[in-house]
Amino acid sequence: MDEEKIIKQMSAVGILGNVFLAGFKLFAGLFGRSGAMVSDAVHSLSDVFATLIAFIGVMLAKRPEDEEHPYGHERLECVASLVLGIILFGTAAMIGYSGIRKVIAREELIVPTMLPLVAAIVSIVVKEGMFWYTMHYAKKLDSPAFRADAWHHRSDAISSVGSFIGIGLAKLGFPIMDPIASLIICIFIFKVAFDISKDALSRMLDTSCGNEFEDELKDFILQQPRVLNIDLLHTRQFGNRIYIDLEIAVQSDISLIDAHSIAENVHDAVEKKFPNVKHIMIHVNPFEDDHS
């Protein structure tokens, strides 16, 4: 299956699954008298928009380079991830506000029926399945937007776990636990939103790929024929792709043609070994005795 088909299939599963769950949970929350389940339904509804944004972001990011964007459009996927994070923050804020209001206004507390408990169990099973399904293909595509969408599904599953516990305790004679469950859900969603937004911003700000990746890259480059030293190595994330600036030292008395051939070999070897590397710019220096 090609990438475009995978993206469309993931998006269809996410949108249809969330529309079904949002409608079912809203029905269960309203007719089953559970504020926690209504909050959970709102979370599922936000997932519909999250999947749409992930789909649009990924498709735009795959557009080829043009005159105005010679480095491509990969960062649009990070923009999509950031928007998903913002949506999650907003969802958490609404759920938290509703929970706090009901905790303060005790007269609004009502014991839920069994229907919201059934809806919570269905939601946990379905959303956890959607998490693993989406994460599998997100890793295959190396897509930060769909990884964010997968965690959106997981946060909804966690929300439903909180709903189940809160509704269950409310039915056992502790109605205050239903809105408290909403507050616990709010905290979990805030955490996921923070992690998604932090990762998206990191990828948008030319952040380095970290010591572990750079050490592996250095070891590989130094194994290439006739590379005597690495004078400089900078990496930066550009969406889900990597750009590298590299200075290598080679024997000082070889011809320009030989030096170019060494650099070309390193260029091709790195891009083959590390598929996420979109481009590596290599400068060749003469090797000096004082190199460490």
C-alpha positions in Angstrom: 0.0 0.0 0.0 1.5 3.4 -1.0 1.7 6.3 1.5 -1.2 8.3 0.1 -3.6 5.3 0.5 -2.3 4.7 4.0 -2.9 8.4 4.9 -6.5 8.3 3.5 -7.3 5.0 5.2 -6.0 6.2 8.6 -8.0 9.5 8.2 -11.2 7.6 7.3 -10.8 5.3 10.2 -10.1 8.2 12.6 -13.0 10.4 11.4 -15.7 7.7 11.2 -14.6 6.1 14.4 -14.7 9.3 16.3 -18.0 10.5 14.8 -19.6 7.2 16.0 -18.1 7.4 19.5 -18.9 11.1 19.9 -22.5 10.5 19.0 -22.8 7.4 21.2 -21.1 9.0 24.2 -23.1 12.2 23.9 -26.3 10.1 23.8 -25.2 8.1 26.8 -24.1 11.1 28.7 -27.3 13.1 28.2 -29.8 10.3 28.7 -27.6 8.5 31.3 -27.2 11.8 33.3 -23.4 11.8 33.4 -21.4 15.0 33.0 -18.2 13.0 32.8 -19.5 11.1 29.8 -20.6 14.3 28.1 -17.1 15.7 28.6 -15.8 12.5 27.1 -18.0 13.0 24.1 -16.7 16.5 23.6 -13.1 15.0 23.7 -14.1 12.4 21.0 -15.6 15.2 18.9 -12.4 17.2 19.1 -10.6 14.0 17.7 -12.6 14.4 14.5 -11.1 17.8 13.9 -7.7 16.5 15.0 -7.7 13.8 12.4 -8.8 16.2 9.7 -6.0 18.6 10.6 -3.5 15.7 10.6 -4.6 14.6 7.2 -4.4 18.1 5.7 -1.0 18.8 7.3 0.5 15.5 6.1 -0.8 16.0 2.5 0.5 19.6 2.3 3.8 18.6 3.8 4.3 16.0 1.0 4.1 18.7 -1.7 7.4 18.9 -3.7 9.8 21.8 -3.5 9.0 24.9 -5.6 10.5 28.3 -6.3 9.1 29.9 -3.2 9.8 26.9 -0.9 13.1 25.4 -2.2 13.5 23.4 1.0 10.0 21.8 0.7 6.9 21.9 2.9 7.7 19.4 5.7 7.2 22.0 8.4 3.5 22.2 7.6 3.2 18.8 9.3 4.6 20.4 12.5 2.1 23.2 12.1 -0.6 20.6 12.0 0.8 18.9 15.2 0.9 22.3 16.9 -2.7 23.0 16.0 -3.6 19.5 17.4 -1.9 20.5 20.6 -3.9 23.7 20.8 -7.1 21.9 20.2 -6.3 19.5 23.1 -5.5 22.4 25.4 -8.9 23.9 24.5 -10.7 20.6 25.0 -9.0 20.2 28.4 -9.9 23.7 29.5 -13.6 23.2 28.6 -13.8 19.8 30.4 -12.0 21.3 33.5 -14.3 24.3 33.6 -17.4 22.0 33.5 -16.0 19.8 36.3 -15.1 22.7 38.6 -18.5 24.3 38.1 -20.2 21.0 39.1 -18.0 20.4 42.1 -18.8 23.9 43.4 -22.5 23.8 42.6 -23.3 20.5 44.5 -27.1 20.8 43.7 -26.3 19.9 40.1 -24.9 16.5 41.1 -27.0 13.6 39.7 -26.3 9.8 40.0 -25.8 8.4 36.4 -27.5 5.4 35.0 -25.8 2.2 33.7 -25.7 3.5 30.1 -22.7 5.8 30.5 -20.7 2.9 32.1 -21.4 0.8 29.0 -20.4 3.7 26.8 -17.1 4.1 28.7 -16.2 0.5 28.2 -16.9 0.7 24.5 -14.9 3.8 24.2 -11.9 2.4 26.0 -11.7 -0.7 23.7 -12.3 1.3 20.5 -10.0 4.2 21.2 -7.2 2.0 22.4 -7.5 0.0 19.2 -7.4 3.2 17.2 -4.3 4.4 19.1 -2.4 1.2 18.2 -3.6 1.3 14.6 -2.7 4.9 14.0 0.6 4.7 15.8 1.6 1.7 13.7 1.2 3.6 10.5 2.5 6.9 12.0 5.8 5.1 12.7 5.8 3.6 9.2 5.3 7.0 7.7 7.5 8.8 10.3 4.7 11.3 10.7 4.7 13.6 13.7 1.1 14.8 12.9 -0.3 11.3 12.9 1.7 10.4 16.0 0.0 13.4 17.7 -3.3 12.1 16.3 -2.5 8.6 17.8 -1.9 10.2 21.2 -5.1 12.1 20.8 -6.8 8.7 20.6 -4.9 7.4 23.6 -5.9 10.5 25.6 -9.5 9.8 24.8 -9.1 6.2 26.0 -7.7 7.5 29.2 -10.6 10.0 29.5 -13.0 7.0 29.2 -11.1 5.2 32.0 -11.6 8.2 34.2 -15.2 8.4 33.2 -15.7 4.7 34.0 -14.2 5.1 37.5 -16.0 8.3 38.2 -19.4 7.1 37.0 -18.9 3.8 38.9 -18.2 5.5 42.1 -21.1 7.9 41.6 -23.4 4.9 41.3 -22.0 3.5 44.5 -23.2 6.6 46.3 -20.5 9.2 45.6 -22.0 11.5 43.0 -19.2 14.0 43.5 -16.9 11.6 41.7 -18.6 12.1 38.4 -17.4 15.7 38.0 -14.1 14.9 39.8 -13.5 12.3 37.0 -13.9 15.2 34.5 -11.1 17.1 36.3 -8.8 14.1 36.2 -9.5 13.7 32.5 -8.7 17.4 32.1 -5.2 16.9 33.7 -4.4 13.9 31.4 -5.4 15.8 28.3 -3.3 18.9 29.3 -0.2 16.6 29.7 -0.7 15.1 26.2 -1.3 18.6 24.7 1.9 19.9 26.3 4.0 17.0 25.0 2.6 17.3 21.4 3.1 21.1 21.3 6.6 20.8 22.7 7.6 18.3 20.1 6.1 20.3 17.3 7.8 23.5 18.3 11.1 21.7 18.7 10.9 20.4 15.1 10.0 23.9 13.8 12.9 25.7 15.5 15.8 23.9 13.8 16.5 21.9 16.9 19.5 19.5 16.7 18.8 15.8 16.5 20.6 15.1 19.8 23.9 13.6 20.9 22.8 10.0 20.4 22.0 10.5 16.7 25.0 12.7 16.1 27.4 10.3 17.7 26.0 7.5 15.5 26.3 9.7 12.5 30.0 10.6 13.3 31.0 7.0 13.8 29.4 6.1 10.4 31.1 9.0 8.6 34.5 8.2 10.0 34.2 4.7 8.7 33.9 6.0 5.1 37.0 5.5 2.9 39.7 8.3 3.2 37.8 10.4 5.7 40.4 11.3 8.2 38.5 13.6 10.6 35.2 15.5 11.2 35.9 19.2 11.7 32.3 20.2 12.1 28.9 18.5 12.3 25.5 20.3 12.7 22.1 18.7 12.4 18.7 20.2 12.4 15.2 18.9 12.2 13.0 20.2 9.5 9.6 18.7 10.1 10.2 15.0 10.1 13.3 15.3 7.9 16.9 16.1 8.8 19.4 18.5 7.3 23.1 18.1 8.0 26.1 20.6 7.7 29.4 18.7 7.7 33.0 19.5 7.3 35.4 16.6 6.8 39.2 16.5 6.6 40.9 14.5 3.9 44.6 14.0 2.8 45.9 17.4 1.9 47.8 16.5 -1.3 45.1 14.8 -3.3 43.4 16.3 -6.3 40.2 18.3 -6.3 38.6 15.4 -8.2 39.5 12.9 -5.5 38.3 15.2 -2.7 35.0 15.7 -4.5 34.7 11.9 -4.9 35.2 11.3 -1.2 32.6 13.9 -0.3 30.2 12.4 -2.9 30.6 9.0 -1.4 30.0 10.3 2.1 26.9 12.2 0.9 25.4 9.1 -0.8 26.3 6.8 2.1 24.7 9.0 4.8 21.5 9.5 2.8 21.2 5.7 2.2 22.0 4.8 5.8 19.7 7.4 7.4 16.5 7.7 5.3 15.2 10.7 7.3 18.2 12.8 6.1 16.8 14.9 3.3 20.2 16.6 2.5 23.7 16.8 3.7 25.9 19.7 2.8 29.6 18.7 2.9 32.7 21.0 3.0 36.1 19.4 2.5 39.2 20.6 4.5 42.8 19.5 4.2 43.9 17.3 7.0 46.4 18.9 9.4 48.7 17.2 11.9 47.1 19.1 14.8 43.7 17.5 14.3 42.6 15.6 17.4 
